[in-house]
Amino acid sequence: MDDYLHITLTDEQDVPDALARLRVIYPNLMRLDYDNLRTREDPQITAPERAESITPLEHFSAFYQLQNNQPLTAEQAFRLLDSIDTATAIGRRDRLMISLMLFNGLRTCEAERIDIGDFAEREGQPILRIQRKGRTDKNEIVVLHPDTVVWLEEYIADRNFDSSTPLFVSHKAQCDNRLVRQTIGRIIKQRLARIGILHPKISAHSLRHTFGALMVEQGYDGTLRYEDHAHLYRDGAAATAAPSLAVDDHRRCDIEQRRQTAPMIEVQ
């Protein structure tokens, strides 16, 4: 009599085609489950007991935690950034796109709407004017992370542009159009997959949740103002969105060296 198998995997990330691959070795495999942080807790998504006193960023963090039992970590975030080959325009584009989502909490639709002319300076701080979801005007301001400033300069250095030129474009020879949010989401998923993050619930929006979780850790509430961003990034490359996102000394020296040889491009 043949034995029929029920196998439980302990991997934290879903293994692609795990059932089919295991059936090559165990043809009588009938069921495959996972035992990890996400499945072990089996959280129930319910309304918070003190919803009126919880900030929006705490809601972001709590909801993401309920879905996955673990956030996208700072180590995963920097591994994602460091995995990108920036020798190409597409690589430089994707690095800048991801940094804006991680360090400023942008949604895919907000990244889609950015024009190069939306970057400027205010009180000595590099800023970006953004059009929030559901809004018609670019009337909100975020202060840019020092890494993002360098990566913006590198991305647009070889492009011909004016103030209305879309920031993120396809870089196709015959069709250099603005990237739409669906394409941006697909690009992020592909980049995550390349570093082994394949969970279906981890997506481009997870980068925004990671930003929210880090801000909660820093003690900021859900209404980050211009002054809050300026405080976060006032010290240049030495300041970051959270202590766990600190730039190491070697990387900081590299950033400063590139900044000295490539002054800020005026895009106002």
C-alpha positions in Angstrom: 0.0 0.0 0.0 1.4 3.4 -0.9 1.7 6.1 1.7 0.0 9.4 1.2 1.9 12.4 2.5 1.0 15.7 4.2 4.1 17.9 4.2 4.6 21.1 6.3 7.3 23.6 5.2 8.8 26.1 7.8 10.1 28.6 5.2 9.1 32.2 6.1 8.5 33.0 2.4 6.3 30.9 0.1 8.4 28.6 -2.1 7.4 28.9 -5.8 5.8 25.8 -7.2 6.6 24.0 -4.0 3.8 21.4 -4.4 4.8 20.5 -8.0 8.5 20.3 -7.1 7.9 18.1 -4.1 5.7 15.7 -6.1 8.7 15.0 -8.3 10.2 13.3 -5.3 7.0 12.4 -3.4 4.4 11.5 -6.0 1.8 10.7 -3.3 1.9 14.1 -1.7 -1.7 15.1 -1.0 -1.3 18.3 1.0 1.2 21.1 1.6 1.1 23.6 4.5 3.3 26.2 6.0 4.3 26.6 9.6 5.9 30.1 10.0 5.3 33.4 11.7 2.5 34.3 9.3 0.5 31.1 9.7 1.4 30.2 13.3 -0.3 33.2 14.9 -3.4 33.0 12.7 -4.4 36.6 13.5 -8.0 37.7 13.2 -8.5 41.1 11.6 -10.9 43.0 13.8 -11.7 46.6 14.6 -9.2 48.0 17.1 -10.6 48.6 20.6 -9.4 52.2 20.7 -9.7 53.2 17.1 -10.4 56.8 18.0 -7.0 57.2 19.7 -4.8 55.3 17.2 -2.9 57.4 14.6 -3.1 56.5 10.9 0.5 55.3 10.9 -0.3 53.0 13.8 -3.3 51.7 11.8 -0.9 51.1 8.8 1.6 49.2 11.0 -1.1 47.2 12.8 -2.9 46.1 9.6 0.3 45.1 7.9 1.3 43.1 11.0 -2.1 41.4 11.1 -1.8 40.4 7.4 1.8 39.0 7.6 2.9 38.8 11.2 6.1 40.5 10.2 6.9 43.8 8.4 9.4 44.3 5.6 12.5 44.7 7.7 15.1 47.5 7.4 17.6 44.8 6.3 15.2 43.6 3.6 14.6 47.3 2.5 18.3 48.0 2.1 18.9 44.6 0.5 16.2 45.5 -2.0 18.0 48.8 -2.8 21.5 47.3 -3.0 20.3 44.5 -5.3 19.6 46.9 -8.2 22.1 47.3 -11.0 22.4 51.0 -11.4 24.6 50.9 -14.5 21.4 51.3 -16.6 18.8 54.1 -16.6 16.2 51.5 -15.7 18.2 50.5 -12.6 18.7 54.1 -11.5 14.9 54.7 -12.1 13.9 51.8 -9.9 16.3 52.6 -7.1 14.9 56.2 -7.0 11.3 54.9 -7.1 11.9 52.5 -4.3 13.7 55.1 -2.1 10.7 57.5 -2.4 8.3 54.8 -1.2 10.6 53.7 1.6 11.8 57.0 2.9 8.7 59.2 2.1 5.9 56.6 2.2 4.7 57.4 -1.4 1.9 55.3 -3.0 2.3 54.0 -6.5 -0.2 56.5 -7.8 1.7 59.3 -6.1 5.0 58.1 -7.7 3.2 58.0 -11.1 2.2 61.6 -10.9 5.6 63.1 -10.2 7.1 65.5 -12.7 10.7 66.6 -12.6 9.5 70.2 -11.9 7.9 69.0 -8.6 11.4 69.0 -7.0 12.6 72.2 -5.4 14.2 73.6 -2.3 12.6 75.2 0.8 14.5 76.8 3.6 17.6 75.0 2.4 15.9 71.6 2.3 15.4 69.5 -0.9 11.6 68.9 -1.2 9.1 67.2 -3.4 5.6 68.4 -4.0 3.2 65.5 -4.3 -0.4 64.9 -5.3 -1.9 62.6 -2.8 -4.4 59.9 -3.6 -7.8 61.4 -4.2 -6.5 65.0 -4.6 -6.3 67.2 -7.7 -3.4 69.5 -6.6 0.2 68.9 -5.7 -0.3 70.8 -2.4 1.7 68.5 0.0 5.4 68.7 0.6 7.9 66.0 1.7 11.5 66.5 2.5 13.8 64.2 0.6 16.2 61.7 2.2 19.9 62.5 1.4 20.3 59.3 -0.5 17.2 60.1 -2.6 18.7 63.5 -3.6 21.9 61.8 -4.9 19.9 59.1 -6.7 17.6 61.8 -8.3 20.7 63.6 -9.6 22.1 60.4 -11.1 18.8 59.4 -12.7 18.1 62.7 -14.5 21.7 63.7 -15.3 21.6 62.3 -18.8 17.9 63.2 -19.6 16.5 66.1 -21.6 13.7 67.5 -19.6 11.6 70.5 -18.6 9.4 71.1 -15.5 6.5 69.1 -16.9 8.6 66.0 -17.9 7.4 62.9 -16.1 10.0 61.6 -13.6 9.5 57.9 -14.1 9.3 56.8 -17.7 9.6 53.5 -19.5 12.9 54.1 -21.2 11.8 52.3 -24.3 13.4 53.4 -27.6 10.1 54.1 -29.4 7.8 54.8 -26.4 9.3 56.7 -23.5 6.0 57.2 -21.7 5.2 58.0 -18.1 5.0 54.8 -16.0 1.4 54.1 -14.6 0.9 52.8 -11.1 0.1 49.2 -12.3 3.5 49.1 -14.0 5.2 50.6 -11.0 3.6 47.9 -8.8 4.7 45.2 -11.1 8.3 46.5 -11.2 8.4 46.5 -7.4 7.1 42.9 -7.2 9.8 41.8 -9.7 12.5 43.5 -7.7 11.3 41.9 -4.5 11.2 38.5 -6.2 14.8 38.8 -7.2 15.9 39.0 -3.6 13.7 36.0 -2.7 10.7 37.9 -1.3 7.8 36.1 -3.0 5.0 36.3 -0.6 1.8 37.4 -2.5 0.9 39.9 0.3 4.2 41.7 0.1 4.0 44.3 -2.7 4.8 47.9 -3.6 2.4 49.0 -0.9 4.4 47.1 1.6 7.2 49.7 1.2 4.7 52.4 2.4 3.8 50.2 5.4 7.4 49.8 6.2 7.8 53.6 6.2 4.8 53.9 8.5 6.1 51.3 10.9 9.5 53.0 11.1 7.8 56.4 11.8 5.8 54.9 14.6 9.0 53.5 16.1 10.4 57.0 15.9 7.5 58.4 17.8 5.9 60.4 15.0 2.1 60.4 14.7 0.1 60.1 11.4 0.3 63.7 10.5 3.8 64.2 9.4 4.3 67.9 8.6 7.0 69.6 6.6 8.7 70.5 9.9 8.7 66.8 10.9 10.4 65.7 7.6 12.9 68.6 7.9 13.7 67.5 11.4 14.3 63.9 10.2 16.6 64.8 7.4 18.1 68.1 8.7 21.6 66.6 9.3 22.1 65.5 5.7 23.5 62.0 5.1 23.8 61.4 8.9 20.0 61.6 9.3 17.7 58.8 8.3 14.0 57.9 8.5 14.7 55.7 11.6 17.7 54.4 13.5 17.4 51.0 11.9 17.8 52.6 8.4 21.1 54.2 9.3 23.6 54.5 6.4 26.8 52.8 7.2 30.1 54.7 7.2 31.4 53.2 4.0 28.2 54.0 2.2 28.0 57.5 3.6 31.5 58.3 2.4 30.6 57.1 -1.1 27.5 59.3 -1.0 29.4 62.4 0.1 32.1 61.8 -2.6 29.5 61.6 -5.3 27.7 64.6 -4.0 30.9 66.7 -4.2 31.5 65.7 -7.8 27.8 66.0 -8.9 26.2 69.2 -7.5 22.5 69.5 -7.1 20.7 69.8 -10.4 18.2 72.7 -10.4 14.8 71.5 -11.5 12.6 74.4 -10.4 
